[in-house]
Amino acid sequence: MKAVINGFLTAFAMYSRIPMPRTEWNRQNRKYTLCFFPMVGAVIGALLYGWSRVCAALGIGQGCFALAGTAVPLLVTGGIHLDGLLDTADALHSYAKKEKKLEILKDPHVGAFGVITAIGFSLLYAAGLLLITERYQLLLLAFGFVLSRTLSGMSLVWFPAAKTDGTAASLSDAASTKTVRVVLTTVLALTFASCLLVQPVAGAVVCLGAMWVWTYYYYMAKREFGGITGDLAGYFLCLCELVTVLLTGLSGKVLPLLG
C-alpha cells in the first residue's frame, strides 16, 4: 500500500505543480507512478469545466474563457509537457541524424522552431476553446486530458526507448509493467466508453483522433529518434490535446449540420 500511495504522490509531484508531500525518488516509489498519471489530467479537466461554469455564471465572454483556459493546463503542469513539444520541434526541424536529434532534445535552450511551434500551438488551442460552448463539448474536453495522459503512459511501457537514461527510461524501467499496462488499458477503455456516452459521434471522432496521433507518435519516434524519450512523450501529449480540442470544438459546428 505504501508503494501505491507513494506512486500517487510521485505522479502529481512530477507532472503537476500541485503541492504534495515530499517522497524519495527511488525505484520502489516509481513502481506505480504511471498508474496515476491520468489523474493529473482529470484535475485539469475538472478545473477547465469549473472555469467554464464560472464564466457562464458571471457573464464572462467566450474569448476570456478560451484565453484563460489555454493557460490552465500550463498552470497545473508547470509546462513540463510543452517543454517536450518545443524540444522535439527543434530536433525535428534540424533534419540531423538520430544522435544529433537526441542531443538537441537534451539542450536546455529553445530554438526558433520551438518558439514558432509554441506560438502556433497556443493560437490553435485557444481557437479550439473558442468553439466549445456546449456541455457535451466540455465533458469531452475534460476526458481528453485523461485520454492523452493514459496513452502517453502506455507508450512508456509499450514503445521502445531511444536511450537507457532520462526520465522516461527511469519510469519505464522502474514500473511494475504488468500492473501499469492493466491499469492504463482499463482507464483507456473506460475513457473511450465515457466519451461515447457523452456524445456518440463526437466522442468516437475524439477517440479515433487520439489513437491516430498515438500511432503517428510511435512511427515518428522510431524513425526519427530510434524510440521514445520523455520529451517525445510530452510532444505527443500536447499534440493529442490539441487535436482533441480542435475536434471537440469543430463538432459543435458539424453535428448540427448532420441533423
Secondary structure as a PSIPRED ss2 file (coil, helix, strand):
# PSIPRED VFORMAT (PSIPRED V4.0)

   1 M C   1.000  0.000  0.000
   2 K H   0.000  1.000  0.000
   3 A H   0.000  1.000  0.000
   4 V H   0.000  1.000  0.000
   5 I H   0.000  1.000  0.000
   6 N H   0.000  1.000  0.000
   7 G H   0.000  1.000  0.000
   8 F H   0.000  1.000  0.000
   9 L H   0.000  1.000  0.000
  10 T H   0.000  1.000  0.000
  11 A H   0.000  1.000  0.000
  12 F H   0.000  1.000  0.000
  13 A H   0.000  1.000  0.000
  14 M H   0.000  1.000  0.000
  15 Y H   0.000  1.000  0.000
  16 S C   1.000  0.000  0.000
  17 R C   1.000  0.000  0.000
  18 I C   1.000  0.000  0.000
  19 P C   1.000  0.000  0.000
  20 M C   1.000  0.000  0.000
  21 P C   1.000  0.000  0.000
  22 R C   1.000  0.000  0.000
  23 T C   1.000  0.000  0.000
  24 E C   1.000  0.000  0.000
  25 W C   1.000  0.000  0.000
  26 N C   1.000  0.000  0.000
  27 R C   1.000  0.000  0.000
  28 Q C   1.000  0.000  0.000
  29 N C   1.000  0.000  0.000
  30 R C   1.000  0.000  0.000
  31 K C   1.000  0.000  0.000
  32 Y C   1.000  0.000  0.000
  33 T H   0.000  1.000  0.000
  34 L H   0.000  1.000  0.000
  35 C H   0.000  1.000  0.000
  36 F H   0.000  1.000  0.000
  37 F H   0.000  1.000  0.000
  38 P H   0.000  1.000  0.000
  39 M H   0.000  1.000  0.000
  40 V H   0.000  1.000  0.000
  41 G H   0.000  1.000  0.000
  42 A H   0.000  1.000  0.000
  43 V H   0.000  1.000  0.000
  44 I H   0.000  1.000  0.000
  45 G H   0.000  1.000  0.000
  46 A H   0.000  1.000  0.000
  47 L H   0.000  1.000  0.000
  48 L H   0.000  1.000  0.000
  49 Y H   0.000  1.000  0.000
  50 G H   0.000  1.000  0.000
  51 W H   0.000  1.000  0.000
  52 S H   0.000  1.000  0.000
  53 R H   0.000  1.000  0.000
  54 V H   0.000  1.000  0.000
  55 C H   0.000  1.000  0.000
  56 A H   0.000  1.000  0.000
  57 A H   0.000  1.000  0.000
  58 L H   0.000  1.000  0.000
  59 G C   1.000  0.000  0.000
  60 I C   1.000  0.000  0.000
  61 G C   1.000  0.000  0.000
  62 Q H   0.000  1.000  0.000
  63 G H   0.000  1.000  0.000
  64 C H   0.000  1.000  0.000
  65 F H   0.000  1.000  0.000
  66 A H   0.000  1.000  0.000
  67 L H   0.000  1.000  0.000
  68 A H   0.000  1.000  0.000
  69 G H   0.000  1.000  0.000
  70 T H   0.000  1.000  0.000
  71 A H   0.000  1.000  0.000
  72 V H   0.000  1.000  0.000
  73 P H   0.000  1.000  0.000
  74 L H   0.000  1.000  0.000
  75 L H   0.000  1.000  0.000
  76 V H   0.000  1.000  0.000
  77 T H   0.000  1.000  0.000
  78 G C   1.000  0.000  0.000
  79 G C   1.000  0.000  0.000
  80 I H   0.000  1.000  0.000
  81 H H   0.000  1.000  0.000
  82 L H   0.000  1.000  0.000
  83 D H   0.000  1.000  0.000
  84 G H   0.000  1.000  0.000
  85 L H   0.000  1.000  0.000
  86 L H   0.000  1.000  0.000
  87 D H   0.000  1.000  0.000
  88 T H   0.000  1.000  0.000
  89 A H   0.000  1.000  0.000
  90 D H   0.000  1.000  0.000
  91 A H   0.000  1.000  0.000
  92 L H   0.000  1.000  0.000
  93 H C   1.000  0.000  0.000
  94 S C   1.000  0.000  0.000
  95 Y C   1.000  0.000  0.000
  96 A C   1.000  0.000  0.000
  97 K C   1.000  0.000  0.000
  98 K H   0.000  1.000  0.000
  99 E H   0.000  1.000  0.000
 100 K H   0.000  1.000  0.000
 101 K H   0.000  1.000  0.000
 102 L H   0.000  1.000  0.000
 103 E H   0.000  1.000  0.000
 104 I H   0.000  1.000  0.000
 105 L H   0.000  1.000  0.000
 106 K H   0.000  1.000  0.000
 107 D C   1.000  0.000  0.000
 108 P C   1.000  0.000  0.000
 109 H C   1.000  0.000  0.000
 110 V C   1.000  0.000  0.000
 111 G C   1.000  0.000  0.000
 112 A H   0.000  1.000  0.000
 113 F H   0.000  1.000  0.000
 114 G H   0.000  1.000  0.000
 115 V H   0.000  1.000  0.000
 116 I H   0.000  1.000  0.000
 117 T H   0.000  1.000  0.000
 118 A H   0.000  1.000  0.000
 119 I H   0.000  1.000  0.000
 120 G H   0.000  1.000  0.000
 121 F H   0.000  1.000  0.000
 122 S H   0.000  1.000  0.000
 123 L H   0.000  1.000  0.000
 124 L H   0.000  1.000  0.000
 125 Y H   0.000  1.000  0.000
 126 A H   0.000  1.000  0.000
 127 A H   0.000  1.000  0.000
 128 G H   0.000  1.000  0.000
 129 L H   0.000  1.000  0.000
 130 L H   0.000  1.000  0.000
 131 L C   1.000  0.000  0.000
 132 I C   1.000  0.000  0.000
 133 T C   1.000  0.000  0.000
 134 E C   1.000  0.000  0.000
 135 R H   0.000  1.000  0.000
 136 Y H   0.000  1.000  0.000
 137 Q H   0.000  1.000  0.000
 138 L H   0.000  1.000  0.000
 139 L H   0.000  1.000  0.000
 140 L H   0.000  1.000  0.000
 141 L H   0.000  1.000  0.000
 142 A H   0.000  1.000  0.000
 143 F H   0.000  1.000  0.000
 144 G H   0.000  1.000  0.000
 145 F H   0.000  1.000  0.000
 146 V H   0.000  1.000  0.000
 147 L H   0.000  1.000  0.000
 148 S H   0.000  1.000  0.000
 149 R H   0.000  1.000  0.000
 150 T H   0.000  1.000  0.000
 151 L H   0.000  1.000  0.000
 152 S H   0.000  1.000  0.000
 153 G H   0.000  1.000  0.000
 154 M H   0.000  1.000  0.000
 155 S H   0.000  1.000  0.000
 156 L H   0.000  1.000  0.000
 157 V H   0.000  1.000  0.000
 158 W H   0.000  1.000  0.000
 159 F C   1.000  0.000  0.000
 160 P C   1.000  0.000  0.000
 161 A E   0.000  0.000  1.000
 162 A C   1.000  0.000  0.000
 163 K C   1.000  0.000  0.000
 164 T C   1.000  0.000  0.000
 165 D C   1.000  0.000  0.000
 166 G C   1.000  0.000  0.000
 167 T H   0.000  1.000  0.000
 168 A H   0.000  1.000  0.000
 169 A H   0.000  1.000  0.000
 170 S H   0.000  1.000  0.000
 171 L H   0.000  1.000  0.000
 172 S H   0.000  1.000  0.000
 173 D H   0.000  1.000  0.000
 174 A H   0.000  1.000  0.000
 175 A C   1.000  0.000  0.000
 176 S C   1.000  0.000  0.000
 177 T H   0.000  1.000  0.000
 178 K H   0.000  1.000  0.000
 179 T H   0.000  1.000  0.000
 180 V H   0.000  1.000  0.000
 181 R H   0.000  1.000  0.000
 182 V H   0.000  1.000  0.000
 183 V H   0.000  1.000  0.000
 184 L H   0.000  1.000  0.000
 185 T H   0.000  1.000  0.000
 186 T H   0.000  1.000  0.000
 187 V H   0.000  1.000  0.000
 188 L H   0.000  1.000  0.000
 189 A H   0.000  1.000  0.000
 190 L H   0.000  1.000  0.000
 191 T H   0.000  1.000  0.000
 192 F H   0.000  1.000  0.000
 193 A H   0.000  1.000  0.000
 194 S H   0.000  1.000  0.000
 195 C H   0.000  1.000  0.000
 196 L H   0.000  1.000  0.000
 197 L H   0.000  1.000  0.000
 198 V H   0.000  1.000  0.000
 199 Q C   1.000  0.000  0.000
 200 P H   0.000  1.000  0.000
 201 V H   0.000  1.000  0.000
 202 A H   0.000  1.000  0.000
 203 G H   0.000  1.000  0.000
 204 A H   0.000  1.000  0.000
 205 V H   0.000  1.000  0.000
 206 V H   0.000  1.000  0.000
 207 C H   0.000  1.000  0.000
 208 L H   0.000  1.000  0.000
 209 G H   0.000  1.000  0.000
 210 A H   0.000  1.000  0.000
 211 M H   0.000  1.000  0.000
 212 W H   0.000  1.000  0.000
 213 V H   0.000  1.000  0.000
 214 W H   0.000  1.000  0.000
 215 T H   0.000  1.000  0.000
 216 Y H   0.000  1.000  0.000
 217 Y H   0.000  1.000  0.000
 218 Y H   0.000  1.000  0.000
 219 Y H   0.000  1.000  0.000
 220 M H   0.000  1.000  0.000
 221 A H   0.000  1.000  0.000
 222 K H   0.000  1.000  0.000
 223 R H   0.000  1.000  0.000
 224 E H   0.000  1.000  0.000
 225 F H   0.000  1.000  0.000
 226 G C   1.000  0.000  0.000
 227 G C   1.000  0.000  0.000
 228 I E   0.000  0.000  1.000
 229 T C   1.000  0.000  0.000
 230 G H   0.000  1.000  0.000
 231 D H   0.000  1.000  0.000
 232 L H   0.000  1.000  0.000
 233 A H   0.000  1.000  0.000
 234 G H   0.000  1.000  0.000
 235 Y H   0.000  1.000  0.000
 236 F H   0.000  1.000  0.000
 237 L H   0.000  1.000  0.000
 238 C H   0.000  1.000  0.000
 239 L H   0.000  1.000  0.000
 240 C H   0.000  1.000  0.000
 241 E H   0.000  1.000  0.000
 242 L H   0.000  1.000  0.000
 243 V H   0.000  1.000  0.000
 244 T H   0.000  1.000  0.000
 245 V H   0.000  1.000  0.000
 246 L H   0.000  1.000  0.000
 247 L H   0.000  1.000  0.000
 248 T H   0.000  1.000  0.000
 249 G H   0.000  1.000  0.000
 250 L H   0.000  1.000  0.000
 251 S H   0.000  1.000  0.000
 252 G H   0.000  1.000  0.000
 253 K H   0.000  1.000  0.000
 254 V H   0.000  1.000  0.000
 255 L H   0.000  1.000  0.000
 256 P H   0.000  1.000  0.000
 257 L H   0.000  1.000  0.000
 258 L H   0.000  1.000  0.000
 259 G C   1.000  0.000  0.000
